[in-house]
């Protein structure tokens, strides 16, 4: 929820949440379905407190974010612009035993200022204990079996705060938000391009829309080029790939990191498929000598993650795997990174190690936060806007092959738990494949399509994760609040066409 409408009554280009009637109907449906006994977790980035019509906060020149006073002023404008949405949430929180919980994300990390969180809780005007902004930066169910956080703190994220959930630095006797390096890179480009191409913030995964804007409007972005290449190279949407449980017989390869480093910064460019919208800009940055420092700064874990992702992407394209959302299933393949001699061969074709390691390490941190209480069996995150999808997992049990419908994945190979699942965004979104198909269907150049598309033109379908409380092990499911071709709204298992 952002600045709302401009003085003419039109939606401001920065406004992404334009769905008040749908949202109110969704809340009413969830309330009916759950007999007014549901915890509604708004899992980060509920409020747009980074991108503002007032420009940057005063600390931006020093690489910092807003003060509490500046953040509070932004929040109050957002709350006025979204009075209907705030009212609907307040009404929901007052029914039965419903609760509304706001988990801070990277766009609304300012909720961790005490005065900002109090203003949100006050705005909903619900009884005490029915609305909460989590100062811990996460939400956990009463039995700790379900754990939710926004997701910007996971793994190699360019949006992570070093001291989360206290993302502040003290300068001149006052606290200001820290500013992750990724935010400084990407926000400037969104501010520049979103007024021209209104849906680039609706393209999943997060940041991918900037590639389309730069391809449509090539520009010399100077010193932003190198960090942008690094930023987008690590926008890895692992859930786009077909996942299967296995018994651990297939092992991950060992990439020859020394050989990779010997390639120098050309490694960064070669990691992008030829049809990637970013590749021309990356090639120019390489020719201009701007990528050398980025390559030098990469740690071994980061190189391994890129190599794992390249291999997974190569396999998906070579197999023409369907239902791939981030790139066409047919297209030029990228080369694998060099392997060490002892890990060559098909037995070393497990390419999701970096994903597993990132989430397993993060879940260890989660267990520490919960201070020895029960470890969660479901971990829900968002941030990328790309929800997980249903898939069939195969697991060897008692010598037989049991087919289990599974959403999300487990970072523990051969196990069904813990389940990690992405809730996407309660937002109208579009994938790169859908953008390409739409341009082809309309017979218009991509730039013309991007300039004309509005968020309202995208599919009326909003994702969320639903977890029934049945007393047994929690089973999460990605669901959608969607409009059918007859105009009716309902909760569904898929968006449809």
Secondary structure, 3 states (H helix, E strand, C coil): CCCCECCCCCECCCCCCCCHHHHHHHHHHHHHHCCCCCEEEEECCCCCCCCCCCCCCHHHHHCCCCEHHHHHHHHHHHHHHCHHHHHHHHHHHHCCCCEEEEECCCCCHHHHCHHHHHHHHHHHCCCCCCEEECCCCCEECCCCCEEECCCCCCCCCCCCCCCCCCCEEEECCEEEECCCHHHHHHHHHHHHHCCCCCCHHHEECCCHHHHHHHHHCCCCCCCHHHHHHHHHHCCCCHHHCCCCCCCCCCCCCCECHHHHHHCCCHHHHHCCCCCCCCHHHHHHHHHCCCCHHHHHHCCHHHHHHHHHHHHHHHHHHHCCCCCCCCCCCCCCCCCCCCECHHHCCHHHCCCCHHHHHHHHHHHHHHHHHCCCCCCCCEEEECCCCCCCCEEEEEEEECCEEEEEEEECECCCCCCCCCEEEECCCCCCCEEHHHHHHHHHHHCCCHHHHHHHCCHHHCCCEEEEEEECCCCCCCCEEEEEEEECCCCCEEEECCCCC
